[in-house]
């Protein structure tokens, strides 16, 4: 789904001047439209008229709102009366980005700065970008704010499904309902885990069998042991996946968290397969949108993942900060099967990823059994982050890093040092280990491939959230 971005171009308020500037304004406005369209991420909702009088500022701003714009760019290529921008800001969808196009023969920068000062005086939050929209650096600045602003608006009105309560005494996993509603406009639906069990019973055996056979065909290996992992237990995990997916649809849930431990992992089956494939961009039925699912009902983890998803449009990692390898200076980010299979090869083709995925019997603290989803994350630049709370306020920790590949033999050696049957991401962080362990306030961490630091910083500023960057 594309990000809907409103675009208002402002002009001079003198009638005889504004008429002379129509061609210039239109030409520079189209350059912005073309640059944004080139990303394939944006649907530009352009105002029908250039704003050259107060009534037009209000009318065109309202049209952008009615057409579903998720933020608005105020565009300046010439001198523009500042009060037009102030009027438009009362009706157009925020957040607002002020963009000054490069037009040295006309005082467009003057117009942008005059509008920025007026908006700042009345307390309207804005972000400014200037330059040629065709310049990759300028376009990157535009898109980083657009991604953050639209993500913030997309969160508003979303619903989080919390299956079960606090897992194993983790305070950091419990959501603050009032804070979520105040800062993000998110509703939380509490659901008993019994619903997973009961809804799983209604999934046809034939559906689960077909999915199991698909996994057997495409996976590198399924390590059936006749006890902890059997075809029947794998099919029950698949039924759990269908049950969660169906409840998300029926209850209109946008992202979810599942407690699992200890009730389901001791008396039903582990949620590893369900959690991994909910977070994947596909399943055995074909391509789909990832549904963020956090294990251990880690709600702030789920919220961090949902922010990542809306900003990057990628599957998002959930992991424990399991172990630090001092020999090769990396953290082993490892968690019980929660990693989406996407991370195995960083591909949107399931066959490519699953060729590197193994399903092991789950035995570590999980007497109910089932399969863990095991692979090594593909190498590449990553952005990691986590929302934590300090004395009632959110702080987002943002960390640049990279996932490492030591080659198959050494990867296996490193994985065996912790948990061979679980998935691993070998992460070298752009922060000294002592500083990270002294300041990072969660056992869980989340992330996506590529550099999204600027987007996360914008998101925090727009949301009134404190942040710390290690990059």
RASULNOR-V705831 format. One record per run of one state. SS is the DSSP state (~ for helix, > for strand, _ for the rest). FROM is the first residue (numbers start at 1). TO is the last residue. Records with the same first field share a line. If there is no record, write none. Layout:
SS = FROM-TO, FROM-TO
//
This chain:
_ = 1-2, 11-14, 21-21, 38-41, 47-50, 52-53, 67-70, 77-81, 90-95, 102-107, 122-125, 132-135, 156-158, 164-170, 174-176, 185-186, 192-193, 202-204, 219-220, 223-230, 251-254, 259-262, 268-271, 279-281, 284-285, 288-292, 296-298, 313-316, 326-329, 336-340, 345-349, 355-357, 362-370, 375-375, 377-379, 391-392, 404-407, 417-422, 430-432, 440-443, 450-452, 464-465, 471-471
> = 3-10, 42-46, 51-51, 71-76, 96-101, 126-131, 159-163, 187-191, 221-222, 255-258, 282-283, 286-287, 293-295, 317-325, 330-335, 358-361, 371-374, 376-376, 380-390, 393-403, 423-429, 444-449, 466-470
~ = 15-20, 22-37, 54-66, 82-89, 108-121, 136-155, 171-173, 177-184, 194-201, 205-218, 231-250, 263-267, 272-278, 299-312, 341-344, 350-354, 408-416, 433-439, 453-463
//
